[in-house]
């Protein structure tokens, strides 16, 4: 059930954010735009109902303009996950998409984005093209250098595809000239080594962008919005820095082709993570730079991007004149109704983006976009969703106060069930609360903050600091039980179990609970055995680096953060290197370790060769998690209707734990 409250609620505290804005000859009803994000919701080149839901919900939730994800607009076949425009005989899906967005008084524009030689995966691919035959900085793909005819052919295709989208009801296009995509590759002297009219001088390197924009304006007319994403600082040697970006902005905006511009950072290289600033850095890290670049933009409207999370943050940058509107991506994935709630002074109801970048990671891996804090992405009922109340209320007992149990509890209670939640701890949030107390991870607290507040409003009864027994549960006379007791790290089998039984070695969450908040140094060496590979383990390692003289991660695989997506892996490894944290790969603990002598011995899993670390003041482990559900057999004697959620069923991510709890709360 969606609330569908009015967007024009009086007395909004954000007058700048909710003032109208003229782009060219079109007017936006407010200054909130949804930036282009890859959704993973296209199937075999076709627009799906899920993609229509995804964009329409963000229009319904308050975004005045939406930039669709990149479509296939060039005859060179792009990924199958792209909606195909060029060569597509049936464009009805694109018409339905534009109609669904315009039904909410919002404008839909397409993004022109071709990857050229670039790829965010560490895998070479064939058939790539680029301005020059230079290997991609990230994937090492070796492209074919485009001929003049091929450049013209590409431009023709992009213009033709844009005309087709305009006929489908799209209000404009945005040219992606950043991110290391093909237009960026032409602009950058690092990526463009041509000696013809498309290379060499600054004017020549800008020629492709200039010609494309001029053609689009000529063919699509003055009513059609044309925007461009320009490179800010891409972080590559001899490429584009902030000063170069100012020159690019001044050049691009003298043509009269553009209705707006924005600036994006990094490239498809070792600076990829600059594009998606995560929770370990400041909010809005590029706002001041964008405000400075606005002075070089010849009065063309400027959008601000990059970790803008709160409506007050957006209002402030607009009031300060640092941008004309905000373009939000991950923020509106976390809550499609961000704009609606902001207009109605309901900031506390917003499910906030935690800047974990898991949405990006899932979609790049080939799945549909998901979110740690929004389990309803892509569903038809998403915008400001509340569950419909059931006619037959039940008594539901939830055991476990982590994010999975909390999600199940509030949803079940909002449906009209009588819900009691038992938590061992005096504080709710489980391991995610501990995660939020680690360096740089505070923003993840928004997950359980929202759940707790919503559960309280829904009437959930909390039994805190109470380890539930079968007798406690039986006293609730439950019709259903939700077991959300989490999981426990498995003991490293290479070491004697007596170390654990005697309390000499503890798992990483136990260690971190004891050390969070400590300011005095401990000294010596801390060793972490890592078979977990998650963000929490590496955030914990940075905490230990502030307390110990040396921190060493030992892992039996080829690198730390092996299973993380590239943008997350880069950020993790950068932080580890900044803290001088050592990583020993392809290694595991050896039974020859002598903890009584402060000596840890590791063994290479490939060769058997051993190495030793001396002066070990702490050894801890983060391994695979086994369900912590020993209550299950006895609970079955109390109530046969039992739901296992989160790690109590099988080890899962925070995202999956929240989703699991949400589905259970809807179905219990």
C-alpha positions, 0 to 999 in steps of 0.5 A: 500500500502506498500513501500517495500524500500530496507533493505540494504540502505547505510549509516545506523547510526547503524552499530552494529545493522545491522551487521550479527550474527552467532548463532550456525551454522546459520547466522542472517542478523542483530541483531534484533529478535522478541521475543515471544508474545501471539498474540491471532490469533490462532483459535481452535488450527490452524495457521490462515492467520492472524498469518502468516501475523503477523509474516511474516510482522515482518520478512519483516520489518527487524527482522532477527529471530522470536520466535513464540508464545507458541504452544501446544507441550505436550499431556496435552491439553493447551489453545484452543488459542494455535496452536496445534502441539502434536497430530495434524494430519495436520501441513500445517499451520506450514509449511506455517508459516515457509515458509512465514518467510523464504521468507524474509530471516529470521529464525523462531523458536518456543518457548517451554513454558508450564505453569504448575501451573501458570496462569496470571488470578485470577482464579483457574483451574483444571488439572494443574501440577507442580513439587510440590503440591503448590498453584500458587502464583497468581491464587491459582491453586492447581496443581498435583505433577508430577511423574517421569514418567510424567516428562519423558512423558512431555520431550518426547512430547516436543522433538517429537513436536520439531522434527515435527516443524523442519520438517515443516521448523522451524529453532530452538526452544527457551525453556522458563525457566522463567516467572514462567512457568513449567521449572522455577517452577522446577528450583526455590526452592520456587516452587520446594519442591521435594526430588527426582532427580528433586528436592532439590539440585541445580543440581537436580532442573536444571535436567529437563532443562538440560535433555530437552536441551540435548535431543533436541540437540541430536535429532535435530542436530547441525544446529538447533538453541536452545535458552533458556530464563532463569530467571533473578530475579523473585522477590519471597522470597527464589526463584531466585535473580540476584546471583542465575541467574548468577549461573544458566547461568554459569551452563546452558551454560557449556553443549554446548546445547545452541546457545543463552540465554536471561534473563527474570524477574518476575514470574506469581505472584505478580511480573508479571509486572516486566516481562513487564516494563511499561512507568512508569519506565526507558527504558531498566531497565534490560540492565545493569544486563543482561550485567553483566550476560553475563560475566557468560554465557561462550561465549554463545550469549546473547539477551537483552530484556525489553523496548528497544524502540529506534534504538539508544538504541539498538545500544548503548547496542550492542556497549557497549558489554552488549548483542550480539543482541536485542529481541524486543516484544512490540516494533515490535508490535507497528511497524513491520517495526522498523528494516527497518526504522532504517536501512534506517535512518527513525527513525522519521517514526517509530510508537513507543511502548508507553509501555502501555501493552494494547497489552498484556491485549487484547490478555490475555483477548482472543482477537487478539493482538492490539496496541495503536499506530498501528491500523493494527496489523495482517493485510496483509498490515502492514509493512511500510503501506501507503494508496493507493491514491484515484482517486476521491478526496473529501473535508473532514472536521475533527472536533477535534484534539485528536488521533482519529481525527488526525488518520482519518485526516492523512489517509484521506489526504494521500489517496488524500483527501483535509482535514481541521482539526479544534481543540479547542486547540492550541495543538493537541492530545486532552486528550492523550496530557494531559495524556502524561504530567502526571507522568510517561506517557511521552512516550504516546506522540509518538502516536500524535507526529507520527500522527501530523508529518504524517498529515503535510506531507500529507497536512492536513490544521489545524485550531487551537485554533478554536471552529468550528461552523456550519458556519465554516464547511459549508465554507469548502464545505465538502463532508464528516465530521468526528466528533471527539469531544471526550466525557465528564465525567458524573456528579455524580448524588448523588451530587447536580448539582449546584456544577458543575453549580457554578464552585465549582467542576470540572471533573478530566481532567479540574483539571489536566490541571490546576495543571500540571506543578505546583511545589508548594504544596497545602496541605489538602486532594484531593478526587477522585470519580473513575468510570473510572478505566483507567490508566489516572485516577491513573496517575492523582492521583499520580500527586495530591499526590505530591501537597496534603497532602492526596489523597483518591480514592473513587470507587463504585466497589471492587478495583481500576483499576478493569477492567485492566489486571493483569500486568497493575493492579499490576503496578497501585496498586504498584504506588498507594501504593508507594504514600500512596494513599488510596482507599475506595471501594464499596462507592459513594458520599453522598448528606450529603457532605458539601463542604463549610465545606471541608467535603466529606461524602461517603456511602457504596453501600452495607450497606449504612454505611457512612464515612467522609473525613475532610479537603478536598481541592479538590474533582474531578471525573472521571466517564463514558464519554458521547459523546460530539457531540452537533454539530451533529444536525446542521452539518447534515444540512451542510452535510449528510455524517458524521462519528462519531469517538472515544468518540464522538460515544461512550466512548472507549480506546486510542487503540480503538480511534486510530483504529476508526479514522484509519478505518474512514480515509480509508473509508471516 
